[in-house]
Amino acid sequence: MGVDPGLTRCGLGAVEGRPGAPLSLVAVGVVRTGADEELGARLVGIEAGIERWLDEVRPDAVAVERVFSQHNVRTVMGTAQAAGIAVLCAARRGLPVALHTPSEVKAAITGSGTADKKQIGAMVTRLLRLAEMPKPADAADALALAICHIWRGGAQSRLAEALARAPRRNPAR
């Protein structure tokens, strides 16, 4: 499940698949809160929406967009707070959480770390064989996060697990 965090629109998308195999859409949507609501109420609304999704979708993992520095500190703070809610909800259920940067997701989906929202949406539509581009862009971005995690995150997690299980070698020998 991918989460594109935001206070006004928090994109959510679930994809099923594995590297090298066709992907399929499970669900896509957005949790919305009003810009005129108090911050606490907005965070509670985002939490309730994510919890509903986790109950319905039952994902194996949750991929959240890693918040990056922007010029607008207010926007960054809201995005970071929404991302924290997503991480908390997943962790509460014992689900693995991965954070992917926007450029990592863009590169995984389009081949270019500088792709725009239209290119992301077009590739998500093509990869999931959808009749039309998911709207709003936050929903398409959440699906892109889920796809990126299937393609990149799963392999990284398996590698880390294998290294953790591997017998330690003594370099002094």
C-alpha positions in Angstrom: 0.0 0.0 0.0 1.3 3.4 -0.9 0.6 6.7 1.0 1.2 10.1 -0.5 0.9 12.2 2.7 -0.8 15.5 2.9 -3.1 17.3 5.3 -5.8 18.3 2.7 -5.5 15.3 0.5 -3.7 12.1 1.6 -3.4 9.8 -1.4 -3.8 6.0 -0.8 -3.2 3.2 -3.3 -2.9 -0.5 -3.1 -1.3 -2.6 -5.8 -0.8 -6.4 -6.0 2.1 -8.0 -7.8 5.8 -8.9 -7.7 8.9 -7.8 -9.7 8.8 -9.2 -13.3 5.1 -10.0 -13.2 2.1 -7.9 -14.2 0.7 -5.6 -11.5 -2.9 -5.1 -10.6 -4.9 -2.4 -8.9 -6.4 -3.3 -5.6 -7.8 0.1 -4.5 -7.1 3.8 -4.9 -8.5 6.8 -3.2 -7.9 9.9 -1.1 -8.6 10.8 2.5 -9.6 14.5 2.6 -9.7 17.0 5.5 -10.8 20.6 5.4 -8.3 23.4 5.4 -10.5 25.2 7.9 -10.4 22.4 10.4 -8.1 22.4 13.4 -4.8 20.5 13.0 -5.7 17.9 15.6 -9.1 17.1 13.9 -7.3 16.8 10.6 -4.8 14.4 11.9 -7.5 12.3 13.5 -9.4 12.3 10.2 -6.3 11.1 8.3 -5.7 8.4 11.0 -9.3 7.1 10.7 -9.1 7.0 6.9 -5.8 5.1 6.9 -7.0 2.7 9.5 -10.1 2.0 7.4 -7.8 1.3 4.4 -5.6 -1.0 6.4 -8.7 -2.9 7.6 -10.1 -3.3 4.1 -6.9 -3.7 2.0 -4.8 -5.7 4.5 -1.5 -4.9 2.9 1.8 -6.8 3.4 3.7 -3.5 3.7 3.2 0.3 3.6 5.3 2.6 1.5 5.2 6.3 2.5 6.7 9.2 0.6 9.7 10.5 2.4 9.2 14.2 3.2 11.8 16.4 1.5 12.7 20.0 2.1 10.6 22.5 0.3 10.6 26.3 0.4 7.2 26.4 2.2 7.8 25.2 5.7 4.1 25.1 6.5 3.5 22.6 3.6 6.5 20.5 4.8 5.2 20.4 8.3 1.7 19.2 7.3 3.1 16.6 4.9 5.5 15.3 7.6 2.6 15.1 10.2 0.5 13.2 7.8 3.4 10.9 6.9 3.9 10.3 10.7 0.3 9.2 11.0 0.7 6.7 8.2 3.9 5.3 9.7 2.2 5.1 13.1 -0.9 3.2 11.8 1.3 0.7 9.9 3.7 0.2 12.9 0.7 -0.3 15.3 -0.2 -3.3 13.1 3.4 -4.6 12.9 3.5 -3.9 9.1 6.9 -3.1 7.5 7.1 0.5 6.5 9.4 1.9 3.8 10.1 5.5 3.0 10.8 6.4 -0.7 11.9 9.8 -1.9 9.9 11.5 -4.7 12.8 11.2 -7.1 13.3 7.5 -6.3 9.6 6.9 -7.1 9.8 8.9 -10.3 12.8 7.1 -11.4 11.3 3.7 -10.7 8.0 4.5 -12.5 9.2 6.5 -15.5 13.0 6.0 -15.7 13.6 9.7 -14.8 13.9 11.2 -11.3 12.6 14.5 -12.7 9.3 13.3 -14.2 6.3 15.5 -13.7 2.9 14.5 -12.2 1.4 14.0 -15.7 4.2 11.5 -16.6 3.7 9.7 -13.3 0.0 9.4 -13.8 0.4 8.2 -17.4 2.9 5.5 -16.4 0.7 4.3 -13.4 -2.2 4.1 -15.8 -0.2 2.0 -18.3 1.5 -0.2 -15.7 -1.9 -1.1 -14.0 -3.7 -1.3 -17.4 -6.3 1.3 -16.3 -8.9 2.8 -18.6 -8.1 6.3 -17.2 -5.6 8.1 -15.1 -6.4 8.0 -11.4 -7.5 11.4 -10.0 -6.5 13.5 -8.1 -2.7 13.3 -8.7 -2.3 12.4 -5.0 -4.1 9.0 -5.7 -1.8 8.3 -8.7 1.2 9.2 -6.6 0.1 6.8 -3.9 -0.1 4.0 -6.5 3.3 5.0 -7.8 4.7 4.6 -4.3 3.2 1.1 -4.0 4.6 0.1 -7.4 8.0 1.5 -6.5 8.0 -0.5 -3.3 7.1 -3.7 -5.0 9.9 -3.2 -7.6 12.5 -1.8 -5.3 11.6 -2.2 -1.6 10.8 -5.9 -1.6 14.3 -6.7 -3.0 15.9 -4.4 -0.5 14.0 -6.0 2.4 14.9 -9.5 1.2 18.6 -8.5 0.9 18.6 -7.0 4.4 16.9 -10.1 5.8 19.4 -12.4 4.1 22.3 -10.4 5.4 20.9 -10.5 8.9 20.6 -14.4 8.7 24.0 -14.9 7.2 26.7 -16.2 9.5 29.1 -13.5 10.6 32.7 -14.0 9.3 35.6 -13.1 11.4 37.8 -10.8 9.3 40.8 -11.4 11.7 41.1 -15.0 10.5 
